[in-house]
Amino acid sequence: MAQFKAHSVLPGFNLALGYTLLYLSLIVLVPLSALFFKTATLGWGGFMEVASSERVLAALRVTFVTSFAAAVTNAVFGLVVAWVLVRYRFPGKKLVDAFVDLPFALPTAVAGITLATLYAPNGWLGQYFAAHDIKVAYTPLGIVVALTFIGLPFVVRTVQPVLADVEAEVEEAAASLGAGRWDVFRRIIFPAIYPALLTGFALAFARAIGEYGSVIFIAGNMPYISEIAPLLIVAKLEQYDYAGATAIAVLMLLISFALLLGINALQWWSSRKGAR
């Protein structure tokens, strides 16, 4: 052990810990502290006035409801995409696999303009929805579409390697013992991929909450209907209401932290239950 430490390519604990704390302070703690300090200039009464205003509450409701809906959609269909990529061979598989990462590479503003063009009432796809009196663009449904687009890779790339590690022999053994397809999935496959699926859901949900570029072009940005909280923050910044903008940001941060903490607690409980 001593010989390993002497020839280790990694830095010592003190140096690594100091670098970690410095990095986290500059990247995370200092900006968050500035956020809270600027909000504190409002006082508790001013903060509550901003946080409880009808427009802010409506924007928060639109943001979190659409983000949750998009994350659930990605959890379901992201699992299907990961399953197809791992379990099947077909022409163009590598191309489809590359397309999954497209939302990572595509600028969010370009994605928003493209989706708004496609799903507008006279767009290539929107015209078919409009024929059935379904309006996608410039509605909360359009926000869900945009958030689903940018969040899908998080679920697929999180579940895909875990699903690839599930041995097919175990499934074949269960099938040989009389287990049906649903029983094999429910008792063998799903418990193995559940932590990764929950992690992908949390990542997609967190990404959707703060999304701005791809949403503003397809949302319509109508107050109380399709206005998201990040847009409201930008609007207050343009009005030089920095304290009001940081107050909304702090409120979003607290709600997001509570939700993600609950998801992580559920994941910890599930892994602990599975280990027993």
DAQUI-V607604 format. One record per residue. RES is the residue in one letter. PSI is psi as a letter, one per 20 degrees, with the letter a starting at -180 (999 if undefined). OMEGA is omega as a letter, one per 20 degrees, with the letter a starting at -180 (NA if undefined). Layout:
res = [RES/RES]
psi = [PSI/PSI]
omega = [OMEGA/OMEGA]
This chain:
res = [M/A/Q/F/K/A/H/S/V/L/P/G/F/N/L/A/L/G/Y/T/L/L/Y/L/S/L/I/V/L/V/P/L/S/A/L/F/F/K/T/A/T/L/G/W/G/G/F/M/E/V/A/S/S/E/R/V/L/A/A/L/R/V/T/F/V/T/S/F/A/A/A/V/T/N/A/V/F/G/L/V/V/A/W/V/L/V/R/Y/R/F/P/G/K/K/L/V/D/A/F/V/D/L/P/F/A/L/P/T/A/V/A/G/I/T/L/A/T/L/Y/A/P/N/G/W/L/G/Q/Y/F/A/A/H/D/I/K/V/A/Y/T/P/L/G/I/V/V/A/L/T/F/I/G/L/P/F/V/V/R/T/V/Q/P/V/L/A/D/V/E/A/E/V/E/E/A/A/A/S/L/G/A/G/R/W/D/V/F/R/R/I/I/F/P/A/I/Y/P/A/L/L/T/G/F/A/L/A/F/A/R/A/I/G/E/Y/G/S/V/I/F/I/A/G/N/M/P/Y/I/S/E/I/A/P/L/L/I/V/A/K/L/E/Q/Y/D/Y/A/G/A/T/A/I/A/V/L/M/L/L/I/S/F/A/L/L/L/G/I/N/A/L/Q/W/W/S/S/R/K/G/A/R]
psi = [g/h/h/g/h/h/j/p/i/q/r/r/g/g/g/g/g/g/g/g/h/g/g/h/g/h/h/g/g/g/g/h/g/h/g/h/g/h/h/h/i/h/r/g/g/h/g/h/g/g/h/j/q/h/h/g/h/g/h/g/g/g/g/h/g/h/g/g/g/h/h/g/g/h/h/g/h/h/g/g/g/h/g/g/h/g/i/q/p/q/p/j/g/h/g/g/h/h/h/h/j/g/h/h/h/p/p/h/h/g/g/g/g/g/h/h/g/g/j/q/h/j/r/g/h/h/h/h/h/h/h/k/k/o/p/f/q/k/r/h/h/h/g/g/g/g/h/h/g/i/i/g/h/g/g/g/i/h/h/g/h/g/h/h/i/o/p/h/h/g/g/h/g/h/h/h/j/j/p/r/g/h/h/g/g/h/h/g/g/g/h/h/i/g/g/h/g/h/g/h/g/g/g/h/g/h/h/h/g/j/q/g/g/i/h/h/h/i/h/h/l/p/q/i/g/k/p/q/g/h/h/h/g/h/g/h/h/h/j/k/m/h/g/h/g/h/g/h/g/g/g/g/g/g/g/g/g/g/g/h/g/h/g/h/h/h/g/g/h/g/h/h/h/h/i/999]
omega = [r/r/r/r/a/a/a/r/r/r/r/a/a/r/a/r/r/r/a/a/r/a/r/r/a/a/a/a/a/r/r/r/r/r/a/a/r/r/a/r/r/a/a/a/r/r/a/r/r/a/a/r/a/a/r/r/r/r/r/r/r/a/a/r/r/r/r/r/r/a/r/r/r/r/a/a/r/r/r/r/r/r/a/a/a/a/a/r/a/r/r/a/a/r/r/r/r/a/r/a/a/r/r/a/a/r/a/r/r/r/a/r/a/a/r/r/a/a/r/a/r/a/a/r/a/a/r/r/a/r/r/r/r/a/a/a/r/r/r/r/r/r/r/r/a/a/r/r/a/a/a/a/a/a/a/a/r/a/a/a/r/r/r/a/r/a/r/r/r/r/r/r/r/r/r/r/r/a/r/a/a/r/r/r/a/a/a/a/a/r/a/a/a/r/r/r/r/r/r/r/a/r/r/r/r/r/a/a/a/a/a/a/a/a/a/a/a/a/a/r/r/a/r/a/a/r/a/a/r/r/r/r/r/r/r/r/r/r/a/r/a/r/r/r/r/r/r/r/r/r/r/a/a/r/r/r/r/a/a/r/r/r/r/r/r/r/r/r/a/r/r/r/r/a/a/NA]
